[in-house]
Amino acid sequence: MFTPDELVVYPAQGVGKIERIDRQSVGGIACEFYIVRIRANNITLMVPVNNAVNVGLRTLTPKNEAQRILQSLRGDTDTPVYTGQNWNRRFREYSERLKSPELAVVTEVLRELLLIGRGKELSFGERRLQEQAMGLVTGELAEVLKLSEASLRGELLERYAPPPQAEAVNT
């Protein structure tokens, strides 16, 4: 059970704060709802208390795991990603994985999209997914590790930037 003012993570939405717990009657049955305000976009969600675990509402990632995830993102920026499947199949797969309640799964989507972007121009849909994954990952990591989300985002974009192209020399 979560308490008011507690920070939580809602899958595919990111870090939010439980503003209060409301009791409402739905179909003649009294139900309790967490009222969660998502920090990234300021939307409010009503999550049934009885269904919170099923929808993936969870506490923030523990600090030691967040540090491990950030180190893995900072580490291997050169491993090629298999992109043999067509982009719309990859888009569907990534969209599903972004709904995962596990930060590590969302982080892998971000890493793969950043690596793909090193070698080719991402499609509009892939760029949108990358932005969504970036927001979910940096939002939670920044909160847990007490870092600036903007600087974390900038660091990752710089680390995964395409390598500089050697200029052709005219002779």
C-alpha positions as CSV (number, residue, x, y, z in Angstrom):
1,M,0.0,0.0,0.0
2,F,1.3,3.4,-1.0
3,T,0.8,6.6,1.1
4,P,0.1,10.2,0.1
5,D,3.2,12.2,-0.9
6,E,5.1,9.0,-1.8
7,L,6.9,8.9,-5.2
8,V,5.9,6.0,-7.4
9,V,6.5,4.9,-11.0
10,Y,3.6,4.2,-13.4
11,P,4.6,2.2,-16.4
12,A,4.9,4.2,-19.7
13,Q,4.2,7.4,-17.8
14,G,7.1,7.7,-15.4
15,V,7.6,9.1,-11.9
16,G,4.6,10.4,-10.1
17,K,3.5,11.5,-6.7
18,I,0.6,10.0,-4.8
19,E,-1.4,13.1,-4.0
20,R,-4.1,11.4,-2.0
21,I,-6.2,8.2,-1.7
22,D,-9.9,8.8,-2.7
23,R,-12.9,6.6,-2.0
24,Q,-15.6,6.5,-4.7
25,S,-18.6,4.4,-5.4
26,V,-18.3,2.6,-8.7
27,G,-21.4,0.5,-9.7
28,G,-22.6,0.7,-6.1
29,I,-19.3,-0.7,-4.8
30,A,-17.0,1.5,-2.7
31,C,-13.5,1.6,-4.2
32,E,-10.3,3.3,-3.2
33,F,-8.1,5.0,-5.7
34,Y,-4.6,6.4,-5.7
35,I,-4.6,9.8,-7.2
36,V,-1.2,10.0,-8.9
37,R,0.2,13.2,-10.5
38,I,2.8,12.3,-13.1
39,R,5.7,14.7,-12.9
40,A,6.8,14.8,-16.5
41,N,3.5,16.0,-18.0
42,N,1.4,17.0,-14.9
43,I,-1.4,14.6,-15.7
44,T,-3.4,13.0,-13.0
45,L,-4.2,9.2,-12.9
46,M,-6.7,7.4,-10.8
47,V,-5.3,4.0,-10.0
48,P,-7.6,1.5,-8.2
49,V,-5.8,0.5,-5.0
50,N,-6.8,-3.2,-5.6
51,N,-5.4,-3.1,-9.1
52,A,-2.2,-1.1,-8.5
53,V,0.1,-4.1,-8.6
54,N,-1.5,-5.5,-11.7
55,V,-1.0,-2.2,-13.7
56,G,2.6,-2.1,-12.5
57,L,2.5,0.8,-10.1
58,R,5.7,0.5,-8.1
59,T,8.1,2.3,-5.8
60,L,11.2,4.0,-7.3
61,T,14.1,1.7,-8.3
62,P,16.5,1.1,-5.4
63,K,19.5,3.4,-5.5
64,N,22.1,0.5,-6.0
65,E,20.1,-0.8,-9.0
66,A,19.7,2.7,-10.4
67,Q,23.5,3.2,-10.1
68,R,24.1,-0.1,-11.9
69,I,21.7,0.8,-14.7
70,L,23.4,4.2,-15.2
71,Q,26.8,2.6,-15.2
72,S,25.6,0.2,-17.9
73,L,24.3,3.1,-20.0
74,R,27.6,4.9,-19.5
75,G,29.6,1.9,-20.4
76,D,29.0,0.0,-23.6
77,T,28.2,2.6,-26.3
78,D,29.7,0.7,-29.2
79,T,27.9,-2.7,-29.3
80,P,26.0,-3.1,-32.5
81,V,22.3,-3.7,-32.3
82,Y,20.7,-6.3,-34.6
83,T,18.2,-4.4,-36.7
84,G,17.2,-7.2,-39.1
85,Q,13.5,-6.9,-38.5
86,N,11.6,-4.2,-40.2
87,W,11.1,-0.9,-38.4
88,N,7.4,-1.3,-37.7
89,R,7.9,-4.7,-36.1
90,R,10.7,-3.2,-34.0
91,F,8.4,-0.2,-33.2
92,R,5.7,-2.5,-31.9
93,E,8.2,-4.5,-29.8
94,Y,9.7,-1.3,-28.3
95,S,6.2,0.1,-27.6
96,E,5.3,-3.0,-25.7
97,R,8.6,-3.0,-23.8
98,L,8.2,0.7,-22.8
99,K,5.1,-0.4,-20.9
100,S,7.2,-2.7,-18.6
101,P,7.2,-1.8,-15.0
102,E,10.9,-2.7,-14.8
103,L,13.3,0.2,-15.4
104,A,16.0,-2.2,-16.8
105,V,13.7,-3.2,-19.6
106,V,12.9,0.4,-20.5
107,T,16.6,1.2,-20.3
108,E,17.4,-1.5,-22.9
109,V,14.9,0.0,-25.3
110,L,16.6,3.4,-24.9
111,R,20.1,1.9,-25.3
112,E,19.1,0.1,-28.5
113,L,17.4,3.2,-30.0
114,L,20.5,5.3,-29.2
115,L,22.8,2.7,-30.8
116,I,20.6,2.4,-33.9
117,G,20.6,6.2,-34.1
118,R,24.4,6.1,-34.2
119,G,24.4,4.3,-37.5
120,K,21.4,5.6,-39.3
121,E,18.7,8.3,-39.1
122,L,15.8,7.1,-36.9
123,S,12.3,7.2,-38.3
124,F,9.8,9.6,-36.8
125,G,8.2,6.8,-34.8
126,E,11.6,5.6,-33.5
127,R,12.6,9.2,-32.5
128,R,9.3,9.5,-30.6
129,L,10.0,6.1,-28.8
130,Q,13.5,7.3,-28.0
131,E,12.2,10.5,-26.5
132,Q,9.6,8.6,-24.4
133,A,12.3,6.0,-23.2
134,M,14.7,8.8,-22.5
135,G,12.1,10.6,-20.4
136,L,11.2,7.5,-18.4
137,V,14.8,6.5,-17.8
138,T,16.3,9.9,-17.0
139,G,13.3,10.9,-15.0
140,E,13.6,8.0,-12.6
141,L,17.4,7.9,-12.5
142,A,17.6,11.6,-11.8
143,E,15.1,11.3,-8.9
144,V,16.7,8.3,-7.3
145,L,20.3,9.4,-7.8
146,K,19.6,13.1,-7.1
147,L,21.0,14.2,-10.5
148,S,19.8,16.9,-12.9
149,E,17.6,15.2,-15.5
150,A,18.6,17.7,-18.2
151,S,22.4,17.0,-17.6
152,L,21.8,13.3,-17.5
153,R,19.9,13.5,-20.9
154,G,22.7,15.6,-22.4
155,E,25.4,13.2,-21.2
156,L,23.6,10.2,-22.7
157,L,23.0,12.0,-26.0
158,E,26.6,13.0,-26.2
159,R,27.9,9.5,-25.3
160,Y,25.8,7.9,-28.0
161,A,26.3,10.6,-30.6
162,P,27.5,9.2,-34.0
163,P,31.2,9.2,-34.3
164,P,32.7,12.1,-36.2
165,Q,33.0,11.5,-39.9
166,A,36.4,11.9,-41.4
167,E,36.3,14.6,-44.0
168,A,37.3,13.7,-47.5
169,V,40.5,15.2,-48.6
170,N,40.7,16.6,-52.1
171,T,44.0,16.0,-53.8
